Amino acid sequence: MRQHELAPSRGSHHPRKRVGRGDGSGHGNYSCRGAKGQKARSGPGPRPGFEGGQLPLIKRLPSKRGFVNIFRIPHSIVNIGSLSRFPAGSQVTPQTLLGARLVKSLRQPIKVLGQGKLGHPLVVQAHSFSHSAQGKLEAAGGRAEVIAG
């Protein structure tokens, strides 16, 4: 096959509709615009969404309020109370949290919050801690280690 032998597939190209070229063409007289009215005149016609003076649908619907912070970093949340299942003196890492099904994945950073009680010391590694969580860990004799990433 040569370049001059290439052709578009059958039925993919249609001839251009030539309006206003006489009644014999089938698109003469009104040129496919129908009879009188705003859409039959020359020019752009009504703007998108215009409903003839009736309150348009876009204005009838309630508008969005507030904003979404595009710089927000979602965290996997773990509460102090759920860490009590680990034995005393053990080291709790993101991998052990994943194994205990306290977090769903390791893609998001892990934050430990202070809801609940902890009765024994633990060494907890996470990306961030709330002040109350850090206080409860240290009060139980444990340690909060912040990891990077």
C-alpha positions as CSV (number, residue, x, y, z in Angstrom):
1,M,0.0,0.0,0.0
2,R,1.3,3.5,-0.9
3,Q,0.5,6.8,0.6
4,H,-1.7,7.9,-2.3
5,E,-3.8,4.8,-1.9
6,L,-4.9,5.6,1.6
7,A,-8.5,6.6,2.0
8,P,-10.8,7.2,5.0
9,S,-13.1,4.3,5.9
10,R,-16.5,4.1,4.2
11,G,-19.1,6.3,5.8
12,S,-16.7,8.2,8.1
13,H,-16.7,11.4,5.9
14,H,-19.9,13.2,5.1
15,P,-20.3,16.0,2.6
16,R,-20.6,19.5,4.1
17,K,-24.2,20.8,4.6
18,R,-24.4,23.9,2.3
19,V,-27.4,25.9,3.6
20,G,-29.0,28.8,1.8
21,R,-28.1,27.6,-1.7
22,G,-31.6,27.4,-3.1
23,D,-34.7,25.2,-2.6
24,G,-33.3,22.5,-4.8
25,S,-30.7,21.7,-2.3
26,G,-33.2,20.9,0.4
27,H,-31.6,23.5,2.7
28,G,-32.7,26.7,1.0
29,N,-35.2,29.4,2.0
30,Y,-35.0,29.3,5.9
31,S,-31.6,27.5,5.8
32,C,-32.5,24.9,8.5
33,R,-33.3,27.6,11.1
34,G,-37.1,27.3,11.0
35,A,-39.4,30.3,10.8
36,K,-39.1,33.6,12.7
37,G,-37.7,34.0,16.2
38,Q,-34.5,34.8,18.1
39,K,-32.8,31.6,16.9
40,A,-33.6,32.3,13.3
41,R,-31.9,35.7,13.2
42,S,-28.3,36.4,12.5
43,G,-25.9,36.6,15.5
44,P,-25.1,34.3,18.3
45,G,-28.5,33.8,19.8
46,P,-29.4,33.4,23.5
47,R,-26.5,32.6,25.9
48,P,-26.1,29.0,27.2
49,G,-28.6,28.3,30.0
50,F,-31.0,31.1,29.0
51,E,-34.7,30.0,29.5
52,G,-36.6,32.9,28.0
53,G,-36.6,35.0,31.2
54,Q,-37.7,32.2,33.5
55,L,-35.2,31.8,36.4
56,P,-32.6,29.3,34.9
57,L,-32.0,25.9,36.4
58,I,-28.5,26.8,37.3
59,K,-29.8,29.7,39.5
60,R,-32.6,27.6,41.0
61,L,-30.2,25.1,42.5
62,P,-28.5,25.8,45.9
63,S,-24.9,27.0,45.5
64,K,-21.9,25.5,47.0
65,R,-20.6,27.0,50.2
66,G,-17.2,27.0,51.8
67,F,-14.0,25.8,50.2
68,V,-11.8,22.7,49.9
69,N,-8.2,23.0,51.0
70,I,-6.2,21.5,48.2
71,F,-3.1,21.3,50.3
72,R,-4.7,19.1,53.0
73,I,-2.8,15.9,53.7
74,P,-5.1,13.0,54.8
75,H,-3.8,10.9,57.7
76,S,-4.6,7.4,59.0
77,I,-5.9,7.9,62.5
78,V,-5.1,5.6,65.4
79,N,-6.4,6.3,68.9
80,I,-4.4,5.6,72.1
81,G,-7.2,3.3,73.4
82,S,-6.8,0.9,70.5
83,L,-3.0,0.5,71.2
84,S,-3.8,-1.3,74.5
85,R,-4.1,-4.6,72.6
86,F,-0.3,-4.7,72.2
87,P,1.7,-6.3,75.1
88,A,3.6,-4.1,77.6
89,G,7.0,-2.8,76.5
90,S,6.5,-3.7,72.8
91,Q,7.5,-1.5,69.9
92,V,4.5,-0.4,67.8
93,T,5.5,0.5,64.2
94,P,3.4,1.3,61.1
95,Q,3.9,-2.3,59.9
96,T,2.6,-3.7,63.2
97,L,-0.4,-1.3,63.0
98,L,-1.1,-2.6,59.5
99,G,-0.8,-6.2,60.7
100,A,-3.3,-5.5,63.6
101,R,-5.6,-3.9,61.0
102,L,-5.6,-0.5,62.8
103,V,-4.7,1.2,59.6
104,K,-5.8,0.2,56.1
105,S,-2.6,1.0,54.2
106,L,0.8,2.6,54.7
107,R,0.3,5.2,51.9
108,Q,-1.0,7.8,54.2
109,P,1.0,9.2,57.2
110,I,-0.2,7.8,60.6
111,K,-1.3,10.2,63.3
112,V,-1.9,9.0,66.9
113,L,-4.7,10.7,68.8
114,G,-5.4,10.7,72.5
115,Q,-8.9,9.2,72.8
116,G,-9.0,6.3,75.2
117,K,-6.7,5.0,78.0
118,L,-3.4,3.2,78.0
119,G,-2.4,1.3,81.1
120,H,1.1,-0.1,80.2
121,P,4.2,1.4,78.5
122,L,4.7,1.2,74.7
123,V,7.2,2.6,72.3
124,V,5.1,4.0,69.4
125,Q,6.5,5.1,66.0
126,A,4.2,7.3,63.9
127,H,4.4,10.3,61.7
128,S,2.7,12.6,64.1
129,F,1.1,12.7,67.6
130,S,-1.4,14.9,69.2
131,H,-0.4,16.6,72.5
132,S,-2.9,14.5,74.5
133,A,-1.6,11.2,72.9
134,Q,2.0,12.1,73.6
135,G,1.1,13.0,77.2
136,K,-0.8,9.7,77.8
137,L,2.0,7.6,76.3
138,E,4.6,9.3,78.6
139,A,2.3,9.1,81.6
140,A,2.1,5.3,81.0
141,G,5.9,5.1,80.9
142,G,6.2,4.7,77.2
143,R,7.7,6.8,74.4
144,A,6.4,8.6,71.2
145,E,8.9,8.5,68.3
146,V,8.2,10.7,65.3
147,I,9.3,9.1,62.0
148,A,9.9,11.0,58.8
149,G,8.0,10.5,55.5
